[in-house]
Amino acid sequence: MTELRFDDRVAVITGAGRGLGRAYALLLASRGAKVVVNDPGVSMQGEATDEGPAAEVVREIRDAGGDAVASTASVATPEGGQAIADDALQHYGRIDILIHNAGIVRRAPLAEMSVEDFETVLDVHLRGGFHVVRAAFPAMCKAGYGRIVLTASINALYGNQNVANYCVAKAGLIGLANVAALEGAAHGVKSNVIIPAAVTRMADGLDTSAYPPMQPELVAPAVGWLAHESCSVSGEMLIAIGGRMARAYATETPGVYQADWSIEQVAEQIDTIRNSSEPVVFPVVPSGHIDHLRYSFAMANTPDDPV
């Protein structure tokens, strides 16, 4: 099998000083990518700063013969997002790959979560994703090429207790990735989501004793493929957890059409409405939103018995 390489490609990776981001940076650099290692070195709660983690990953890459520069700007502000993109453009003249991996966690039950803890987590994950995508996307479109990989979570798909802020932020990134996929399609820019699971600092305090091997390096190849020029999908989600890789996607049931509804009729028909024996899937690209509307409108325009 031919090795998939990244020679002459420039990759910007946020949260690359430790954990998953570090694994992504080391893998892409080992395959020839020039890497902007972004990490302000904050704690898992988003506090304090430390230039050490980003600098250490840069040193590892350079010691192995690769090319990398450190960036310690924060994704949490528009200015920080622009500074990260500018680091790539000033050092290397281009941005081919953007992997948004930066993240923090602040746990609290929904009934007790402070507004500050909610907003701070969204600042890094969700708004941070927008800040770096907004800064890099025009350069990618102008160049006619780009690969965007945003980091969601199984928490975005299924929820989890005590992390409403994290769940909301990760779900929002799926929407952002889909928009980038749709708007980037005409410009050679592909955008996808990685849904990773690995034992990193974010798992501190959790009982992981029953987990299988879940090192970040098990996730990195999925991200590498999504970031590669040979990536054949856009607007999709890949799961990588403990050696398992899978695709996640939104589905609908065929549904039921009636020209008019009462609450009682919804109750009577709910089993049929929810019947998932024949799932309906609308791929994001090229026109999932429109395809959904067409499917639904076709029922309304067919004056036959209820479907």
Secondary structure, 3 states (H helix, E strand, C coil): CCCCCCCCCEEEEECCCCHHHHHHHHHHHHCCCEEEEECCCCCCCCCCCCCHHHHHHHHHHHHCCCEEEEECCCCCCHHHHHHHHHHHHHHHCCCCEEEECCCCCCCECCCCCCHHHHHHHHHHCHHHHHHHHHHHHHHHHHHCCEEEEEECCHHHHHCCCCEHHHHHHHHHHHHHHHHHHHHHHHHCEEEEEEEEECCCHHHCCCCCCCCCCCCHHHCHHHHHHHHCCCCCCCCCEEEEECCEEEEECCCECCCCCCCCCCHHHHHHHHHHHCCCCCCECCCCCCCHHHHHHHHHHHHHCCCCCCC
